[in-house]
Amino acid sequence: MDFARVYALVAGFLGARGSRVAVVGGLGLHGHGVTRATVDLDLVTEAEAQESLVGFLEAQGYETLYRSAGYSNHLHPDAELGRLDLVYVDAATAGSLFAGCLPRLQLGSLAALVPRAEHLVAMKVQAIKNDPSRELQDLADVQALLRLPGVDAAEVRGYFERARLLDRYDAIRRSL
């Protein structure tokens, strides 16, 4: 997959409409120095952009595999354009999330925003809650993020607590 090409395509579309976008998932982790294999591009944007963005992606040849209020997954028949997973956040969450983003990742000629490590953890916790089959990989990612200097462990604990997954947080903290 050509991550830079796909990011430029989506960021260009969203930017022209005044919507913000940041890289999450495996490449978002990479923006924090945590490297793991990934074969798709995961992005977060504002919920209000979903309708027009999904239409745009389908016009570009992407098939929408799944769509809900908070997520959509798309696959292009051209492997260079590959799989694209999108997270859509409400205005209040977007305000907090994008305020903490920094350009931590260079994708081609574009400096891509990446959320704070704590916000990446929040997304991982929500993913585990929504799909327990993701738990092993996502908890490994959370563990790696918690090892980064300056990560607010109390904030991270709060995300686990709100999801009723505090036992997972406690297990990770014991392992560090």
C-alpha positions as CSV (number, residue, x, y, z in Angstrom):
1,M,0.0,0.0,0.0
2,D,1.2,3.5,-0.8
3,F,0.4,5.2,2.5
4,A,1.6,8.6,1.3
5,R,-0.6,8.5,-1.8
6,V,-3.7,7.5,0.1
7,Y,-3.1,10.0,2.9
8,A,-2.6,12.8,0.3
9,L,-5.9,11.7,-1.4
10,V,-7.9,11.8,1.8
11,A,-6.2,14.8,3.5
12,G,-6.6,16.8,0.3
13,F,-10.3,16.0,0.1
14,L,-10.9,16.8,3.8
15,G,-8.7,19.8,3.9
16,A,-10.5,21.4,0.9
17,R,-13.7,21.1,3.0
18,G,-12.2,22.4,6.2
19,S,-12.2,19.1,8.0
20,R,-9.2,17.9,10.0
21,V,-7.5,14.5,9.8
22,A,-4.9,12.7,11.8
23,V,-3.1,9.3,11.4
24,V,-4.0,6.7,14.0
25,G,-3.5,2.9,14.1
26,G,-0.2,1.3,13.2
27,L,1.2,4.4,11.5
28,G,0.0,6.6,14.4
29,L,2.1,4.4,16.7
30,H,5.0,4.8,14.4
31,G,4.7,8.6,14.7
32,H,5.5,8.0,18.4
33,G,8.4,5.7,17.7
34,V,6.5,2.5,18.3
35,T,6.9,0.3,15.2
36,R,4.8,-2.7,14.3
37,A,3.7,-4.1,11.0
38,T,0.6,-2.6,9.4
39,V,-1.0,-3.1,6.1
40,D,-3.8,-0.5,6.2
41,L,-4.1,3.2,6.8
42,D,-6.1,4.3,9.8
43,L,-7.3,7.9,10.0
44,V,-9.5,9.9,12.4
45,T,-11.6,12.9,11.3
46,E,-14.7,14.8,12.3
47,A,-18.1,13.0,12.2
48,E,-19.6,15.7,10.0
49,A,-17.2,14.7,7.2
50,Q,-18.4,11.1,7.0
51,E,-21.1,11.3,4.4
52,S,-19.1,13.3,1.8
53,L,-15.9,11.4,2.5
54,V,-17.5,8.0,2.0
55,G,-19.1,9.2,-1.2
56,F,-15.7,10.5,-2.4
57,L,-13.9,7.3,-1.6
58,E,-16.6,5.2,-3.4
59,A,-16.2,7.5,-6.4
60,Q,-12.4,6.8,-6.3
61,G,-13.1,3.1,-6.6
62,Y,-13.1,2.1,-2.9
63,E,-15.7,-0.5,-1.7
64,T,-17.2,0.4,1.6
65,L,-16.9,-2.8,3.7
66,Y,-18.5,-1.5,6.9
67,R,-20.1,1.7,8.0
68,S,-21.5,2.9,11.3
69,A,-21.8,6.4,13.0
70,G,-18.2,6.1,14.3
71,Y,-16.3,4.0,11.8
72,S,-16.0,3.0,8.2
73,N,-13.7,0.6,6.4
74,H,-12.9,0.7,2.7
75,L,-11.0,-1.5,0.3
76,H,-9.7,-0.6,-3.1
77,P,-9.1,-3.2,-5.8
78,D,-5.7,-1.6,-6.5
79,A,-3.3,-2.9,-3.8
80,E,-1.4,0.4,-3.9
81,L,-4.6,2.1,-2.6
82,G,-5.4,-0.8,-0.3
83,R,-7.5,-0.7,2.9
84,L,-8.5,2.4,4.6
85,D,-10.1,2.5,8.1
86,L,-11.7,5.7,9.4
87,V,-12.7,6.8,12.8
88,Y,-15.3,9.6,13.1
89,V,-15.4,11.7,16.3
90,D,-18.0,14.2,17.5
91,A,-17.2,17.9,17.7
92,A,-16.3,17.8,21.4
93,T,-14.0,14.9,21.0
94,A,-12.5,16.4,17.8
95,G,-11.7,19.6,19.7
96,S,-9.7,17.8,22.3
97,L,-8.1,15.3,20.0
98,F,-7.0,17.7,17.3
99,A,-5.8,20.3,19.9
100,G,-3.2,17.7,21.0
101,C,-2.1,16.5,17.6
102,L,1.4,17.2,16.3
103,P,3.0,16.6,12.8
104,R,4.9,13.5,13.9
105,L,4.8,11.6,10.6
106,Q,6.1,12.4,7.2
107,L,4.0,10.8,4.4
108,G,5.5,11.7,1.1
109,S,5.7,15.5,1.0
110,L,3.1,15.9,3.7
111,A,3.6,16.2,7.5
112,A,0.8,14.2,9.0
113,L,-0.8,15.0,12.3
114,V,-0.7,12.2,15.0
115,P,-2.8,12.4,18.2
116,R,-1.2,12.3,21.6
117,A,-0.3,8.9,22.9
118,E,-3.1,9.0,25.4
119,H,-5.6,9.6,22.7
120,L,-4.3,6.6,20.7
121,V,-4.7,4.6,23.9
122,A,-8.3,5.8,24.2
123,M,-9.0,4.5,20.6
124,K,-7.4,1.2,21.4
125,V,-9.5,0.8,24.6
126,Q,-12.7,1.6,22.6
127,A,-11.6,-0.9,19.9
128,I,-11.1,-3.7,22.6
129,K,-14.5,-2.9,24.1
130,N,-16.2,-3.1,20.7
131,D,-14.3,-6.1,19.4
132,P,-12.7,-8.3,22.1
133,S,-10.9,-10.3,19.4
134,R,-8.6,-7.3,19.0
135,E,-7.5,-7.4,22.6
136,L,-4.0,-9.1,22.3
137,Q,-2.7,-6.8,19.6
138,D,-4.3,-3.6,21.0
139,L,-3.1,-4.3,24.6
140,A,0.4,-4.8,23.2
141,D,0.2,-1.4,21.5
142,V,-1.1,0.2,24.7
143,Q,1.8,-1.3,26.7
144,A,4.3,0.1,24.2
145,L,2.6,3.6,24.4
146,L,2.7,3.5,28.2
147,R,6.5,3.0,28.1
148,L,6.9,6.3,26.3
149,P,8.2,9.2,28.5
150,G,5.7,11.7,29.7
151,V,2.5,9.6,29.0
152,D,-0.2,10.5,31.6
153,A,-0.9,7.1,33.2
154,A,-3.8,8.5,35.2
155,E,-5.5,9.7,32.0
156,V,-4.9,6.3,30.4
157,R,-6.3,4.6,33.5
158,G,-9.4,6.7,33.2
159,Y,-10.1,5.4,29.6
160,F,-9.8,1.8,30.9
161,E,-12.0,2.6,33.8
162,R,-14.8,4.2,31.7
163,A,-14.8,1.2,29.4
164,R,-15.0,-1.2,32.4
165,L,-11.7,-2.7,31.5
166,L,-9.7,-1.7,34.5
167,D,-8.4,-5.2,35.0
168,R,-6.6,-5.0,31.7
169,Y,-5.0,-1.7,32.7
170,D,-3.9,-3.2,36.0
171,A,-2.3,-6.2,34.2
172,I,-0.4,-3.9,31.8
173,R,0.9,-1.7,34.6
174,R,2.1,-4.8,36.5
175,S,4.0,-5.9,33.4
176,L,5.8,-2.6,33.0
